[in-house]
Every structure is written in C-alpha cells, then in structure tokens.
Amino acid sequence: MAVNFADYKNIWVYAEQRNGKLMNVALELIGEGHKLSREISADTKVCAVLVGNEIDHLAAECFEYGADAVYMIQDPVLAQYTTDGYTKALFDAIEEYKPEIVMYGATHIGRDLAPRVAARCNTGLTADCTHLDIDMDGYIQFAEENTTLDTSKVKKDDPKAQGLKMTRPAFGGNLMATIICPNTRPQMSTVRPGVMSKREREVGATGEIINVKVNVTDADIRTKVVEVVKSAKELVSLTDAEIICSGGRGLGGPEGFELIKEFADKVGGVVGSSRACVDNGWIDHSHQVGQTGTTVKPKIYFACGISGAIQHLAGMQTSDIIVAINKDPDAPIFEVADYGIVGDLYKVVPQIIAEWDNAEALADAAK
Ligand SMILES: Cc1cc2nc3c(=O)[nH]c(=O)nc-3n(C[C@H](O)[C@H](O)[C@H](O)COP(=O)(O)OP(=O)(O)OC[C@H]3O[C@@H](n4cnc5c(N)ncnc54)[C@H](O)[C@@H]3O)c2cc1C
C-alpha cells in the first residue's frame, strides 16, 4: 500500500524506563534525536515516548535533556513491561500520531519491542546502529572520515536517500553498512547504549505533554509477569561505569581477574573483559565489552592484555581516555590508546595500584 510520506512528522524516542527510572540510553537518544530533528527542519520536533504507569515525573527529565514534547502512554495494564502490551500501546500511538522516525535503545527490551512494532507497522528496522544521519553532506563527510566508501558514487540528490541513513557494523565488524528505508514510514532503528551523546542538561526546561489514549486490556497480553527476580549478573553495569578495568587473554587464566578486580576496586571502576576470556569460561558474558558484548563509553578505559581486535574496539573506542597495557608494542590497541604502557600486566597493574595507594596517602596527609 502506498504510504503518503507527508503524513509523517517528528522524531520519536522510546524513552525506556524501568521501575520509574529512565535508562541512560533514552537520554542519549533524545540528544541524537534533537540533532537529527534540526537536520530535517526547524519545525521538526524530537519527542520522548514514555510507556508505563505512574511515570509523570519522568517527563521533566526528558525535557531537560532536549525533548520538545513528551507522549505519555500510561495505564495500570502497562505497569510491567510485556511484549504484547507495549507493542500494542506503541503501535496504536504510531498509527494515530504518525512519527517520521522512531528510535529505541538496543537494550533487551528495545530489541524485543522494536521488531514487533516495526512488523506491525509494516516498516523496516535497522538494529544496532552506531551512526545516524539525515543531512547528505554530513553523511558523506562521515563516510569519508570513517569508511573506504567511494563517495563520488553517492548520488546526493537521489530522492530515496534523503531520509534517515542508518549505519551499523556488519560481517563481524569488518564492514560498515548504511541502510535506508525509502518506501515505508516510520523509519526505525535501535541504537546501542553508550554510542550517542546526551545533551547538556537544561534544568527547568519544559515542553508539551500529550496524553495518549490507551486501548490495551489484559486480554491483549498473552503473558503474565508472576515475579521479577534480579540476577546477580545485572549488578555489572558497564554502560553507566565511569571507569572500566578490562582484562583479556593476556591474563593467562581466570585467576588473572582477581588482579583486575583488585585494580577496579582500587580505582572505583567496574570489571570488563574481552570475548576471548568469556569464550574460555574465565568470566561471565555480562562483563564482555565489544560488538557482541556491551558498548561502553567510560571516562577511563584500562585495557590489560587485550590485543585490540576490531570487534573489541567497536565497543570501547569512544571512551574518553583509553589506557592500554600490553607486552607487544605492535598490538593494535595502541592505535586507539591515549596512553600506552608496553610491559607485562602482572608487573604494571600492581605498580599502578601501589601508586594509587601512595597518591591516596599523600592526599590524606595534605588534609
Ligand atoms: C562476530 C565476532 C564478534 C566478536 N565480538 C567480540 C566482542 O564483542 N568483544 C571482544 O572482545 N571480541 C569479540 N570478538 C573476538 C575478537 O575478534 C578477538 O578474538 C578478541 O577480542 C581477542 O581477545 P583478546 O584481545 O583478549 O585476546 P588476544 O587477541 O589473544 O590478545 C591477547 C593480548 O594480550 C597480550 N599479552 C599477553 N600476555 C600479556 C601480559 N602478561 N601482559 C600484557 N599483555 C599481554 C598479547 O600481546 C595480546 O596482544 C568477536 C569476533 C567475531 C568474529
């Protein structure tokens, strides 16, 4: 069925909340949506979509991080996330208000919800995006700086390419693929947490709140949440960590993570890992950083005994400061590192811990 593109307007961000608390990725996507909306037109809005029950208090945070409007989809039946309930609620709202773009965080919930909604809307979805563009010149500049694409072949004026250009790693991270959705609306994508940047918080900012009529009943939901049990794994919050100390195969065995844990505890960080250690059974997958693990963006990322494979870099190279410790001076990790220490991690890490103790003792003495 032909879709009238003119009916579709504004960018929606599914502002995922859990237990009445917004996920960081929702704020990152509002920041990205704000940038993209201005690339479309001055009157295109970025709108946060809040789904749940008794979540009015979250609207203020969405406005302060850049949302122009907030769609409130609230009902007791939506108090707990269910695939059926949230899919119907979001689909109904999309049918009524017709956004041009819908973005979700690539969290467990986002990855569950987005494909269902996309299928029901009969539109496309690009999963796990790491870069988004509307503006063609901006896209060409991105492609020239980050890919080997021959941009002279890009047809700038092709009407089909004027919408959202969604870029994601493909084929094990060896290729970047840019995907467009030229025939249907809305355009949809999931974006990994930690990839986009939040806008600076503007305390007191407000905007329009639209209360959406909810048409979901218990009969629409085929599952019943009996109990929510938090697994210990969820305690590893790599996404929100400001300091991450990661270990790789260079640790030589699972016991190496005792040193990494001591290091992380000392500097107030969280333990990360390369996939090699996870595959070897040295540490749980919840610690894995990279393309098939978690994407992170801490203030400091310590890579200890990690070679720097492209799939690992895909998950940590936007960290503010990268410190690499590796005994091989040619290890690729040094190409992205801000500070590189060539040496045996079993000598270097204890030295850093000792120096940290010294610095703490000096700071205490100076008080
Ligand atoms: C589809 C796909 C998805 C993938 N996803 C991920 C992912 O999400 N995350 C990820 O990490 N990988 C991922 N990988 C695997 C990736 O390609 C690499 O195999 C992996 O990252 C290597 O882990 P490593 O750096 O710990 O091990 P290695 O590559 O073996 O490197 C070990 C490093 O330790 C150094 N070293 C050894 N001993 C010491 C010492 N005593 N002191 C200091 N340095 C020492 C060595 O010089 C070496 O550089 C993926 C691969 C594929 C194909």
The ligand as an SDF file (V2000), in Angstrom:
LIG
                    3D

 53 58  0  0  0  0  0  0  0  0999 V2000
   31.4690  -11.8770   15.0030 C   0  0  0  0  0  0  0  0  0  0  0  0
   32.5020  -11.6330   16.0630 C   0  0  0  0  0  0  0  0  0  0  0  0
   32.1430  -10.8950   17.1670 C   0  0  0  0  0  0  0  0  0  0  0  0
   33.0780  -10.6450   18.1780 C   0  0  0  0  0  0  0  0  0  0  0  0
   32.7240   -9.8870   19.2610 N   0  0  0  0  0  0  0  0  0  0  0  0
   33.6590   -9.5750   20.1780 C   0  0  0  0  0  0  0  0  0  0  0  0
   33.3440   -8.7210   21.2810 C   0  0  0  0  0  0  0  0  0  0  0  0
   32.2120   -8.2870   21.4770 O   0  0  0  0  0  0  0  0  0  0  0  0
   34.3400   -8.4170   22.1520 N   0  0  0  0  0  0  0  0  0  0  0  0
   35.6030   -8.8750   22.0160 C   0  0  0  0  0  0  0  0  0  0  0  0
   36.4570   -8.5600   22.8630 O   0  0  0  0  0  0  0  0  0  0  0  0
   35.9350   -9.6990   20.9920 N   0  0  0  0  0  0  0  0  0  0  0  0
   34.9980  -10.0590   20.0910 C   0  0  0  0  0  0  0  0  0  0  0  0
   35.3240  -10.9220   19.0870 N   0  0  0  0  0  0  0  0  0  0  0  0
   36.6200  -11.6050   19.1510 C   0  0  0  0  0  0  0  0  0  0  0  0
   37.7740  -10.7680   18.6610 C   0  0  0  0  0  0  0  0  0  0  0  0
   37.9200  -10.9270   17.2760 O   0  0  0  0  0  0  0  0  0  0  0  0
   39.0990  -11.2070   19.3560 C   0  0  0  0  0  0  0  0  0  0  0  0
   39.2900  -12.5890   19.1260 O   0  0  0  0  0  0  0  0  0  0  0  0
   39.1350  -10.9700   20.8450 C   0  0  0  0  0  0  0  0  0  0  0  0
   38.7550   -9.6280   21.1440 O   0  0  0  0  0  0  0  0  0  0  0  0
   40.5550  -11.2000   21.3570 C   0  0  0  0  0  0  0  0  0  0  0  0
   40.5900  -11.0610   22.7490 O   0  0  0  0  0  0  0  0  0  0  0  0
   41.9390  -10.6240   23.4740 P   0  0  0  0  0  0  0  0  0  0  0  0
   42.3950   -9.3050   22.9620 O   0  0  0  0  0  0  0  0  0  0  0  0
   41.6970  -10.7770   24.9310 O   0  0  0  0  0  0  0  0  0  0  0  0
   42.9370  -11.8130   23.0570 O   0  0  0  0  0  0  0  0  0  0  0  0
   44.1770  -11.8100   22.0800 P   0  0  0  0  0  0  0  0  0  0  0  0
   43.8350  -11.2670   20.7530 O   0  0  0  0  0  0  0  0  0  0  0  0
   44.7570  -13.1960   22.1500 O   0  0  0  0  0  0  0  0  0  0  0  0
   45.1960  -10.7850   22.7430 O   0  0  0  0  0  0  0  0  0  0  0  0
   45.8650  -11.0050   23.9560 C   0  0  0  0  0  0  0  0  0  0  0  0
   46.8330   -9.8510   24.1190 C   0  0  0  0  0  0  0  0  0  0  0  0
   47.4540   -9.9410   25.4030 O   0  0  0  0  0  0  0  0  0  0  0  0
   48.8140   -9.5670   25.2770 C   0  0  0  0  0  0  0  0  0  0  0  0
   49.5080  -10.1910   26.4090 N   0  0  0  0  0  0  0  0  0  0  0  0
   49.7980  -11.4980   26.6050 C   0  0  0  0  0  0  0  0  0  0  0  0
   50.3690  -11.6620   27.8220 N   0  0  0  0  0  0  0  0  0  0  0  0
   50.4650  -10.4390   28.3850 C   0  0  0  0  0  0  0  0  0  0  0  0
   50.9670   -9.9550   29.6290 C   0  0  0  0  0  0  0  0  0  0  0  0
   51.4460  -10.7960   30.5760 N   0  0  0  0  0  0  0  0  0  0  0  0
   50.9420   -8.6240   29.8690 N   0  0  0  0  0  0  0  0  0  0  0  0
   50.4490   -7.7470   28.9470 C   0  0  0  0  0  0  0  0  0  0  0  0
   49.9450   -8.1530   27.7470 N   0  0  0  0  0  0  0  0  0  0  0  0
   49.9400   -9.4860   27.4810 C   0  0  0  0  0  0  0  0  0  0  0  0
   49.2360  -10.0720   23.9280 C   0  0  0  0  0  0  0  0  0  0  0  0
   50.3510   -9.3240   23.4360 O   0  0  0  0  0  0  0  0  0  0  0  0
   47.9700   -9.8390   23.0990 C   0  0  0  0  0  0  0  0  0  0  0  0
   48.0110   -8.5710   22.4600 O   0  0  0  0  0  0  0  0  0  0  0  0
   34.4000  -11.1780   18.0730 C   0  0  0  0  0  0  0  0  0  0  0  0
   34.7440  -11.9180   16.9370 C   0  0  0  0  0  0  0  0  0  0  0  0
   33.8110  -12.1460   15.9450 C   0  0  0  0  0  0  0  0  0  0  0  0
   34.2160  -12.9240   14.7280 C   0  0  0  0  0  0  0  0  0  0  0  0
  1  2  1  0
  2  3  1  0
  2 52  2  0
  3  4  2  0
  4  5  1  0
  4 50  1  0
  5  6  2  0
  6  7  1  0
  6 13  1  0
  7  8  2  0
  7  9  1  0
  9 10  1  0
 10 11  2  0
 10 12  1  0
 12 13  2  0
 13 14  1  0
 14 15  1  0
 14 50  1  0
 15 16  1  0
 16 17  1  0
 16 18  1  0
 18 19  1  0
 18 20  1  0
 20 21  1  0
 20 22  1  0
 22 23  1  0
 23 24  1  0
 24 25  2  0
 24 26  1  0
 24 27  1  0
 27 28  1  0
 28 29  2  0
 28 30  1  0
 28 31  1  0
 31 32  1  0
 32 33  1  0
 33 34  1  0
 33 48  1  0
 34 35  1  0
 35 36  1  0
 35 46  1  0
 36 37  1  0
 36 45  1  0
 37 38  2  0
 38 39  1  0
 39 40  1  0
 39 45  2  0
 40 41  1  0
 40 42  2  0
 42 43  1  0
 43 44  2  0
 44 45  1  0
 46 47  1  0
 46 48  1  0
 48 49  1  0
 50 51  2  0
 51 52  1  0
 52 53  1  0
M  END
$$$$
